[in-house]
Amino acid sequence: SAPPTLALRVRLLGIFLEGPYRRISMSRLHEPGSGWGLLASRRLQQLRLYRAHLSAAVLGVVLGSILQARLLTPQCPVGAACIFGPPGVQPYVEFAEIAGFWAVYEVQRQLYTVQSPFQHIAVYETNFHGRILTIDTALMLTERDERNYHEMLSHVPLNYLPEARRVLVIGGGDGGTVTQAVRHANLREVVWVEIDEIVVRTSRKYFPKVSAGADDSRVKLVTRNAAHWVAEQQFSALRDAEGRTGDGFDVVLIDSTDFGQAEPLFSAEFYASVKRLMSRRSILCVNADSPQWGQVRLVQFVDRLAQVFKHVHVYQSYQPTYSSGHYAFVFASDEIHPTQSPIDWAAWESLKAETRYYTPDVHYAAFMLTAQVKGVLRQTPPRLSDISTFHGKHGASG
């Protein structure tokens, strides 16, 4: 049906023209001195004239409405279902990796856009999600739920190692992972390797709270291609009999896109190179994909890491603004098992780190996968019954 405004216009126009039609119809019997043929011809001409006027008026209303809509409402991509807000409000349409699915965000304005040597970067302002960062049209973060992602990537591995001293963050140009990592006072150094300095500068300006950790004196930013940097480091450091460096990283957090310049960071060879930079009792965690919509790639992550590490397990988070709202990370270690290795929760509580998503209960629950995802992964995942240190000395409060 026609929009209410258009229907109202057409109705008013019909009322306006209804009178002349009636007058023509009723007056043909009251005009003296006219033959029926001449009278009928005149009335027919008048009727055709009014009909032409009416058609032109209706066409004008319709075309005007269409023109107004096209000028004030942005056009939706082919195959997408876009619901637009008030006139002039622009949408941000996320890159569609899943066939037949688009995510459309109502955006008040575009704050910034730039083409770096590596990728296209954009920042949008929204009423509901706060500011949005996109890279090559793929959504990286929103202020509303970025903490879900960054807290789970950082605190899950770091809480197994309260004695950790060195952390390597690969990617994560927005600074969110670094900001969460430096909440752990035991850390002495956080080496942050990010290929695109423009992403870092953009986040520092438009997402100051997300990137606040970049100001910590323990953070060392290296603007390099991580694959090249890791290759250089593994050949320049002193190693033990197993090929590991003496002063290795206790935790490695890979926070990267999985396309474009970052593709080399998701191979078994790269994971093996990174492992040579890690200490003996250490953990690597990497952002993966949706356990529901990205199961093929999730299996690939697990299979590649399983070639390098003894314990490889998927854990998940609720991420509303990522495809499907369900996101996963992969935990990898030789000596630490996610439910069988103890966690000193008293040490975590002593940090007094205010979180929005992460809790001790969420920590363990994140490793409990659905039956369908378990079947796809073809491995035995951790079970709640494995947890022997959740209560007592290492227990979670509350």
C-alpha positions in Angstrom: 0.0 0.0 0.0 1.0 3.6 -0.5 2.7 5.5 2.4 0.2 7.5 4.5 1.5 10.8 3.3 1.1 9.8 -0.3 -2.4 8.4 0.3 -3.4 11.6 2.0 -2.2 13.7 -0.9 -4.1 11.6 -3.5 -7.2 11.7 -1.4 -7.2 15.4 -1.0 -6.6 15.8 -4.7 -9.6 13.5 -5.4 -11.8 15.6 -3.1 -10.7 18.8 -4.8 -11.5 17.5 -8.3 -14.7 15.6 -7.3 -16.8 18.8 -7.5 -16.1 19.7 -11.2 -16.9 16.1 -12.2 -20.2 16.2 -10.6 -21.1 19.6 -12.1 -20.3 18.3 -15.6 -22.4 15.2 -15.1 -25.5 17.0 -13.7 -25.5 20.1 -16.0 -25.8 18.2 -19.2 -29.6 18.0 -18.7 -30.0 21.7 -18.0 -28.1 23.4 -20.8 -30.7 25.1 -23.1 -30.3 25.4 -26.9 -27.9 22.5 -27.3 -28.4 19.4 -29.3 -27.5 16.2 -27.6 -24.7 15.4 -29.9 -23.0 18.8 -29.5 -23.6 18.7 -25.7 -22.2 15.3 -25.4 -19.1 16.2 -27.4 -18.4 19.3 -25.2 -18.9 17.3 -22.0 -16.6 14.6 -23.3 -13.9 17.1 -24.0 -14.3 18.6 -20.6 -14.2 15.2 -19.0 -11.1 14.3 -20.9 -9.4 17.5 -19.8 -10.2 17.0 -16.1 -9.0 13.4 -16.4 -5.7 14.5 -17.9 -5.3 17.1 -15.1 -6.0 14.4 -12.5 -3.6 12.0 -14.1 -0.9 14.6 -14.2 -1.5 15.6 -10.6 -1.4 12.1 -9.3 1.8 11.4 -11.4 3.4 14.5 -10.0 2.6 13.5 -6.4 4.0 10.0 -7.0 7.2 11.2 -8.7 7.7 13.9 -6.1 7.5 11.3 -3.3 9.9 9.0 -5.1 12.3 11.8 -5.8 12.1 13.0 -2.2 12.8 9.4 -1.0 15.8 9.0 -3.2 17.3 12.3 -2.3 16.9 11.9 1.5 17.1 8.2 1.9 20.4 6.3 1.1 20.1 3.4 -1.3 20.3 -0.2 0.1 22.8 -2.6 -1.4 21.5 -5.2 -3.8 20.1 -8.2 -1.9 20.1 -6.4 1.4 17.1 -5.6 3.6 17.7 -2.1 5.0 15.5 -0.4 7.6 16.3 3.3 7.5 15.7 5.9 10.2 14.7 9.5 9.8 15.5 11.3 6.5 19.2 12.1 6.2 20.3 9.4 8.6 22.9 7.2 6.9 23.3 3.5 7.3 26.6 1.5 7.7 26.2 -1.8 5.9 28.7 -4.4 7.1 30.6 -6.5 4.6 28.6 -9.7 4.1 30.7 -12.9 4.6 27.6 -15.0 4.9 25.6 -15.4 1.7 22.1 -13.9 2.1 23.0 -12.0 5.3 23.7 -8.3 5.9 24.1 -6.3 9.1 22.8 -2.7 8.7 23.6 0.0 11.3 21.8 3.3 11.6 24.6 5.9 11.6 24.3 9.5 12.5 27.5 10.5 10.7 30.8 9.4 9.5 33.5 10.8 11.7 36.6 9.8 9.8 37.7 7.8 6.8 41.2 7.2 5.4 43.0 4.7 3.1 46.2 3.6 4.8 48.9 1.8 2.8 47.3 -1.5 3.9 43.5 -1.0 4.3 40.5 1.3 4.4 39.6 2.6 7.9 36.4 4.3 8.9 34.8 5.6 12.1 31.1 6.1 12.5 28.9 7.7 15.2 25.7 5.9 16.3 23.2 6.6 19.0 22.9 3.0 20.2 26.3 1.4 19.7 28.4 4.4 20.3 31.3 4.8 17.8 32.0 2.0 15.3 35.4 1.2 13.8 35.5 -0.7 10.5 38.4 -1.9 8.4 37.8 -2.7 4.7 34.1 -2.4 5.5 34.3 -5.2 8.1 33.2 -4.2 11.6 36.1 -4.3 14.1 34.4 -2.9 17.2 31.6 -0.9 18.7 32.0 1.0 22.0 28.9 -0.8 23.3 30.3 -4.3 23.3 34.0 -4.2 22.6 34.7 -5.1 26.2 33.2 -8.6 25.7 35.8 -9.4 23.1 38.9 -7.8 24.6 38.2 -9.0 28.2 37.8 -12.6 27.0 40.9 -12.6 24.8 43.1 -11.1 27.5 41.9 -12.3 31.0 41.3 -15.9 30.1 44.9 -16.8 29.4 46.5 -14.3 31.8 44.6 -15.6 34.9 46.3 -19.0 34.5 49.7 -17.2 34.9 49.7 -14.7 37.7 53.5 -14.9 37.6 53.6 -13.9 33.9 56.1 -11.2 33.0 56.1 -10.8 29.3 53.1 -10.6 26.8 53.2 -10.4 23.1 50.1 -8.8 21.4 50.0 -9.3 17.6 47.6 -7.0 15.8 44.8 -5.3 17.8 45.5 -1.9 16.4 42.5 -0.4 18.3 44.4 -1.0 21.5 41.6 -2.8 23.3 43.6 -6.0 24.0 46.6 -4.1 25.3 44.3 -2.0 27.5 42.9 -5.2 29.2 46.3 -6.9 29.4 48.0 -4.0 31.3 45.4 -4.4 34.1 47.6 -7.3 35.3 50.1 -5.7 37.6 52.5 -8.6 37.4 53.4 -7.9 33.8 56.7 -6.2 33.2 56.6 -5.8 29.4 53.9 -5.9 26.7 55.3 -6.0 23.2 52.6 -4.9 20.8 53.3 -5.6 17.1 50.8 -3.9 14.7 51.3 -3.4 11.0 49.3 -0.3 10.5 50.2 2.8 12.5 47.2 4.7 11.1 44.8 2.3 12.9 46.6 3.0 16.1 46.4 6.7 15.6 42.8 6.5 14.6 41.8 4.6 17.7 43.9 6.9 20.0 41.9 9.9 18.7 38.4 8.4 18.3 38.4 5.6 20.9 40.5 7.0 23.8 39.1 4.7 26.4 39.5 1.6 24.3 43.2 2.5 23.6 44.1 3.9 27.0 46.5 1.1 27.6 48.8 2.4 24.9 50.0 5.0 27.4 51.2 2.4 29.9 55.0 2.6 30.3 55.2 -1.2 30.0 53.9 -1.2 26.5 56.3 -1.2 23.6 54.7 -0.6 20.2 56.4 -2.1 17.2 55.0 -1.0 13.8 55.9 -3.9 11.7 54.5 -6.8 9.7 54.1 -9.4 12.5 55.1 -12.3 10.3 58.4 -10.6 9.4 59.0 -9.5 13.0 58.4 -13.0 14.4 60.8 -14.5 11.8 63.5 -12.0 12.7 63.1 -12.5 16.4 63.2 -16.3 16.4 66.6 -16.3 14.6 68.2 -13.5 16.8 67.2 -14.9 20.3 69.1 -17.4 22.4 67.4 -20.8 22.6 67.2 -23.8 24.8 67.4 -27.4 23.6 63.8 -27.4 22.4 64.3 -24.3 20.4 62.6 -21.9 22.8 64.0 -18.5 23.7 65.4 -18.1 27.2 63.4 -15.0 28.1 60.3 -16.0 26.2 56.8 -14.6 26.2 54.4 -16.1 28.8 51.3 -15.2 26.9 50.8 -14.4 23.2 47.5 -12.8 22.1 46.8 -12.7 18.4 44.1 -10.1 17.8 43.9 -9.7 14.0 41.7 -9.7 11.0 42.0 -12.9 8.9 42.1 -11.3 5.5 44.4 -9.1 3.5 47.8 -8.4 5.1 47.0 -10.6 8.1 46.5 -13.9 6.2 50.1 -15.1 7.0 49.3 -14.9 10.7 46.9 -17.9 10.5 49.1 -20.8 9.4 50.7 -23.7 11.3 54.1 -22.4 10.3 53.5 -19.0 11.8 52.2 -20.6 15.1 55.3 -22.7 15.2 57.5 -19.6 14.8 55.6 -17.9 17.5 56.0 -20.8 19.8 59.8 -20.5 19.6 59.4 -17.1 21.2 57.4 -18.4 24.1 58.5 -19.6 27.5 58.0 -23.3 28.5 54.9 -22.7 30.6 52.9 -20.3 28.4 49.7 -19.8 26.5 48.7 -18.6 23.0 45.2 -17.3 22.4 43.9 -16.3 19.0 40.6 -14.8 17.8 38.8 -17.2 15.5 35.2 -17.1 14.2 31.6 -17.7 14.9 31.0 -21.3 16.4 27.7 -21.3 14.5 28.3 -19.6 11.2 32.1 -20.0 10.8 32.6 -23.6 11.7 34.8 -24.5 8.8 37.3 -21.8 9.7 37.0 -22.7 13.4 38.0 -26.3 12.7 40.9 -25.0 10.6 42.2 -22.9 13.5 42.0 -25.9 15.8 43.6 -28.3 13.4 46.5 -25.9 12.7 47.2 -25.1 16.3 46.9 -28.8 17.2 50.0 -29.4 15.0 52.0 -27.2 17.3 50.5 -27.4 20.8 49.4 -30.2 23.1 46.3 -28.6 24.6 44.1 -26.8 22.0 40.5 -25.8 23.0 37.8 -23.5 21.8 36.2 -21.0 24.1 33.4 -18.6 23.3 31.8 -15.2 24.1 28.6 -13.4 23.4 29.4 -10.7 20.9 26.2 -9.1 19.7 27.7 -7.0 16.8 29.7 -9.8 15.3 28.1 -12.2 12.7 25.6 -14.4 14.5 26.3 -12.8 17.9 28.4 -15.8 18.9 32.1 -15.6 18.7 35.0 -18.0 19.6 38.7 -17.9 20.5 41.2 -20.7 20.5 43.3 -21.5 23.6 46.7 -23.3 23.0 49.3 -24.5 25.4 51.7 -27.4 26.1 51.4 -27.4 29.8 48.2 -25.6 30.8 44.8 -27.2 30.4 41.8 -24.8 30.6 39.9 -26.8 33.3 42.5 -29.1 34.8 45.1 -26.4 35.6 44.5 -24.3 38.7 43.7 -20.6 38.7 44.6 -18.4 41.7 41.3 -16.4 41.8 42.5 -14.6 44.9 45.3 -13.1 42.7 42.7 -12.0 40.2 40.5 -10.4 42.8 43.5 -8.5 44.2 43.8 -6.7 40.9 40.4 -5.1 41.5 40.0 -5.0 37.7 36.5 -3.7 36.9 35.1 -5.8 34.0 31.8 -5.6 32.1 31.8 -9.2 30.8 34.5 -11.4 32.3 33.9 -13.2 35.6 35.3 -16.5 37.0 32.0 -18.2 36.2 32.0 -16.9 32.7 35.7 -18.0 32.3 34.9 -21.7 32.8 31.5 -21.5 31.1 33.1 -20.2 28.0 34.8 -23.6 27.4 31.5 -25.5 27.6 30.5 -26.0 24.0 27.2 -27.1 22.5 26.8 -30.7 21.3 26.7 -29.6 17.7 30.0 -27.6 18.0 31.6 -30.4 19.8 30.8 -32.8 17.0 32.2 -30.4 14.4 35.5 -30.0 16.3 36.0 -33.8 16.6 37.7 -33.5 20.0 36.9 -34.0 23.6 36.3 -30.5 25.1 36.7 -29.6 28.7 34.0 -30.5 31.2 32.8 -28.8 34.3 33.5 -31.9 36.2 37.2 -31.5 35.4 37.4 -28.3 37.4 39.1 -29.2 40.7 40.1 -25.7 41.8 37.0 -23.7 41.3 36.3 -23.7 45.1 38.5 -23.4 48.1 41.9 -21.7 47.9 41.7 -20.9 44.2 37.9 -20.6 44.2 35.8 -17.8 42.7 34.0 -15.6 45.1 30.2 -15.3 45.1 
